[in-house]
Structures are given as structure tokens and as C-alpha cells.
């Protein structure tokens, strides 16, 4: 059964939101929170050390050929790309590695 939020629920969440510092959200951990590398931005970083807005701007500049990711990294305006793979992706990669190894063995036998 879905329960609608009543006025007291809304007031409680608004009060708890008012106690949080500006720019903080529920569940944010100080150790995980990173700020965008762009000067005067101050938003939470998500990819390559940039907030979504700054990242999209960088992607457009890179796609247009005006700058490369390496140049942005060298200037300190982006971090190197980091691949984060979830459990399914890791399992899929392991299975593909086994399959490729089996295919190589078959080719060697022939």
C-alpha cells in the first residue's frame, strides 16, 4: 500500500534539509564528496573530476577537436578516466576471457 506524505512528513523533511549545509544532499558522505575542478563552479564532481555541466562542455570541446582530454588533464581541468565496472560487467569480462582462451586453444590444436 502506498502512503501519501502528509503535512507533518513534509515539514520534517524540510526541517532536516534546512539543517544540512548548502550543496549537501541526504546520504552524502564527506569522504566521497568531491568538488568540480573548474574554478568558481563548486558543484559536486561526477566524472573526470567535473560536475555534469562542466563535463558536457568538455565533451563538446573534445568532440569538436578544439582540445583533447590529455590537454585538459595536463592543464588540471580534468582527471584521467577511471573505469568502474559493476559485478555483472566483471563477470561478463571473466567469461569472455575464458571463451577467448578456449578459442585460442582450439586454434593451436588445428
C-alpha positions as CSV (number, residue, x, y, z in Angstrom):
1,X,0.0,0.0,0.0
2,X,1.4,3.4,-1.0
3,X,1.1,6.1,1.7
4,X,0.8,9.7,0.7
5,X,3.0,12.2,2.5
6,X,1.1,14.4,4.9
7,X,2.0,17.9,6.1
8,X,4.0,16.7,9.1
9,X,6.1,14.5,6.9
10,X,6.8,17.4,4.5
11,X,7.7,19.7,7.4
12,X,10.0,17.1,8.9
13,X,11.9,16.6,5.6
14,X,12.1,20.4,5.1
15,X,13.4,20.8,8.6
16,X,16.1,18.2,8.1
17,X,17.0,19.7,4.7
18,X,17.4,23.1,6.4
19,X,19.9,21.6,8.9
20,X,22.1,20.3,6.1
21,X,24.7,22.8,4.8
22,X,24.1,24.3,1.4
23,X,25.0,22.0,-1.5
24,X,24.8,18.8,0.6
25,X,22.2,16.1,0.0
26,X,20.8,13.3,2.0
27,X,23.3,10.4,2.2
28,X,26.3,12.4,1.1
29,X,29.5,11.3,2.7
30,X,32.3,13.7,3.3
31,X,34.9,11.2,2.1
32,X,33.1,10.6,-1.1
33,X,32.2,14.2,-1.9
34,X,34.4,15.9,-4.5
35,X,34.1,19.4,-5.9
36,X,34.3,20.2,-9.6
37,X,37.8,21.1,-10.7
38,X,36.6,24.1,-12.6
39,X,37.3,27.4,-10.7
40,X,34.2,29.1,-9.3
41,X,31.9,26.1,-10.0
42,X,31.5,24.4,-6.6
43,X,29.2,21.7,-7.8
44,X,29.7,18.0,-6.9
45,X,32.1,16.2,-9.3
46,X,30.9,13.1,-11.0
47,X,33.1,12.2,-14.0
48,X,36.8,13.1,-14.6
49,X,36.6,15.4,-11.6
50,X,34.0,17.6,-13.2
51,X,30.3,18.3,-12.5
52,X,27.8,17.1,-15.2
53,X,27.5,20.6,-16.7
54,X,31.3,21.2,-16.9
55,X,31.8,17.6,-18.2
56,X,29.3,18.1,-21.0
57,X,31.1,21.3,-22.0
58,X,34.4,19.5,-22.1
59,X,32.9,16.6,-24.1
60,X,31.6,19.1,-26.7
61,X,35.0,20.8,-26.9
62,X,36.8,17.4,-27.3
63,X,34.3,16.2,-29.9
64,X,34.8,19.5,-31.9
65,X,38.5,18.9,-31.9
66,X,39.3,22.1,-30.1
67,X,41.1,20.3,-27.2
68,X,41.9,16.8,-26.2
69,X,41.3,15.0,-22.9
70,X,45.1,14.8,-22.4
71,X,45.4,18.5,-22.8
72,X,42.7,19.1,-20.3
73,X,44.4,16.7,-17.9
74,X,47.7,18.5,-18.4
75,X,46.1,21.9,-17.6
76,X,44.5,20.4,-14.4
77,X,41.0,20.8,-15.8
78,X,40.1,17.1,-15.9
79,X,41.2,13.9,-14.2
80,X,42.1,10.7,-16.1
81,X,39.2,8.5,-17.0
82,X,38.5,5.7,-14.5
83,X,36.6,2.7,-15.5
84,X,34.2,1.5,-12.8
85,X,32.8,-1.9,-13.5
86,X,29.9,-3.4,-11.6
87,X,29.7,-7.1,-10.7
88,X,27.8,-8.1,-13.9
89,X,30.4,-6.4,-16.1
90,X,33.3,-8.1,-14.2
91,X,31.6,-11.5,-14.5
92,X,31.0,-10.9,-18.2
93,X,34.6,-9.9,-18.8
94,X,35.8,-13.0,-17.0
95,X,33.6,-15.2,-19.1
96,X,34.8,-13.6,-22.3
97,X,38.4,-14.1,-21.2
98,X,37.7,-17.8,-20.6
99,X,36.0,-18.1,-24.0
100,X,38.9,-16.3,-25.8
101,X,41.3,-18.7,-24.1
102,X,39.3,-21.7,-25.2
103,X,39.2,-20.4,-28.8
104,X,43.0,-19.8,-28.8
105,X,43.5,-23.4,-27.6
106,X,41.3,-24.7,-30.4
107,X,43.2,-22.7,-33.0
108,X,46.6,-24.0,-31.7
109,X,45.3,-27.6,-31.9
110,X,44.4,-27.3,-35.5
